[in-house]
Amino acid sequence: MSIPSRRDFLKLFTNFLFGLGGLLGLGGVVRFFSYQPDPGPPTEFDLGDANDFTPGSRTILPDIPAVIYNNSGALTAYSLTCTHLGCTIEPDGEADFACPCHGSRYTKDGSVLKGPANKPLRQLRLEKLEDNTLKLYTN
């Protein structure tokens, strides 16, 4: 068995490095095209029994964030996300909400009392199912 010349060794080593680089690059391309993004936040929420929301009540759901009003049996829900820059607004008094980021204020029906927000709070869809449970949709 003869010892390869320096030229043959460098040619073999260079081909090996090109092959290794090609395999690593192909692995990166496969990984890129098989990427699965994280699922977004949930858009449906089971709220439990509709009777838990008594007439005249205001229920704040900080995890969603949303508020549910029961006006004599008519349930309405509003998002607690400020329409200015998306901060979560907080209760401010019995009927109003305020944004801690820039000072926007909203009435209990979502109307803007004070800017910089210029759009009302988004009303969310509530659905009362046959078994008297409530489902809230945020999309």
C-alpha positions in Angstrom: 0.0 0.0 0.0 1.5 3.3 -1.1 1.3 6.5 0.8 -0.8 9.1 -1.1 1.0 12.2 -2.3 0.4 15.5 -0.7 -1.7 16.6 -3.7 -3.9 13.4 -3.5 -4.4 13.9 0.3 -5.4 17.5 -0.1 -7.8 16.6 -2.9 -9.4 13.8 -0.8 -9.6 16.0 2.3 -11.2 18.9 0.3 -13.8 16.6 -1.2 -14.5 15.3 2.3 -15.1 18.8 3.6 -17.3 19.8 0.6 -19.4 16.6 1.2 -19.7 17.3 4.9 -20.7 20.9 4.3 -23.3 19.8 1.7 -24.8 17.3 4.2 -24.9 19.9 7.0 -26.5 22.4 4.6 -29.1 19.8 3.5 -29.9 19.1 7.1 -30.4 22.8 7.7 -32.8 23.1 4.7 -34.8 20.1 5.8 -35.0 21.5 9.3 -36.1 24.9 7.9 -38.9 23.5 5.9 -40.2 21.2 8.6 -40.5 24.0 11.2 -43.8 24.0 13.1 -44.5 27.3 14.8 -45.9 27.4 18.3 -49.7 27.4 18.3 -51.2 30.8 19.0 -53.2 31.7 22.1 -56.6 30.0 22.5 -59.6 31.8 21.0 -62.4 29.7 22.6 -63.0 29.6 26.3 -65.5 27.5 28.3 -66.9 29.8 31.0 -69.0 27.3 32.9 -72.6 27.5 33.9 -74.5 30.6 32.6 -76.3 30.9 36.0 -73.0 31.8 37.6 -73.3 35.2 36.0 -76.1 36.7 38.1 -78.2 39.6 36.7 -76.5 43.0 37.3 -73.1 41.4 37.7 -69.8 42.4 36.1 -67.3 39.5 35.9 -63.7 40.3 35.0 -61.7 37.4 33.5 -58.1 38.5 33.7 -56.7 35.4 32.1 -58.5 36.0 28.8 -58.6 39.3 29.3 -62.3 40.1 29.1 -65.2 41.4 31.1 -68.7 39.9 31.1 -71.8 41.9 32.0 -75.2 40.5 32.8 -77.8 43.2 32.2 -81.1 41.6 33.3 -80.2 38.3 31.7 -78.6 39.7 28.5 -74.9 38.7 28.6 -72.4 40.9 26.8 -68.6 40.5 26.8 -65.8 43.0 25.9 -62.1 42.6 25.4 -59.9 44.2 28.0 -57.2 45.0 25.5 -56.7 48.7 24.9 -57.3 49.7 21.3 -54.4 52.2 21.4 -51.4 49.9 21.8 -52.8 46.6 23.2 -52.1 47.0 26.9 -54.5 45.2 29.3 -56.8 47.7 30.8 -57.8 47.6 34.4 -61.0 48.4 36.4 -61.2 52.1 37.5 -64.2 52.6 39.6 -67.5 50.7 39.4 -68.2 51.1 35.7 -65.1 52.5 34.0 -61.8 51.0 32.8 -58.4 52.7 32.4 -55.3 51.8 30.5 -52.2 51.9 32.7 -49.9 52.5 29.7 -51.2 55.8 28.3 -54.2 56.8 30.3 -57.1 55.9 27.9 -60.4 55.5 29.7 -63.4 53.5 28.7 -67.0 53.2 29.8 -68.6 49.9 30.8 -70.0 49.5 27.3 -66.6 49.9 25.7 -66.9 53.5 24.5 -63.9 55.8 24.8 -64.1 58.4 27.4 -60.6 59.8 27.1 -57.8 59.1 24.5 -55.2 58.5 23.1 -57.4 55.5 22.1 -59.9 56.4 19.5 -61.7 53.1 19.0 -64.1 51.4 21.4 -63.3 48.1 23.1 -64.0 45.1 21.0 -67.2 43.3 21.8 -66.6 39.5 22.1 -69.0 36.8 21.0 -70.7 34.7 23.7 -72.6 31.5 23.0 -75.0 29.8 25.4 -75.0 26.1 24.7 -77.9 23.7 25.1 -76.5 22.5 28.5 -76.6 26.1 29.8 -72.9 26.6 29.6 -71.3 29.7 28.1 -68.5 29.7 25.5 -66.5 32.9 24.8 -64.9 33.5 21.4 -62.1 36.1 21.1 -61.4 35.9 17.4 
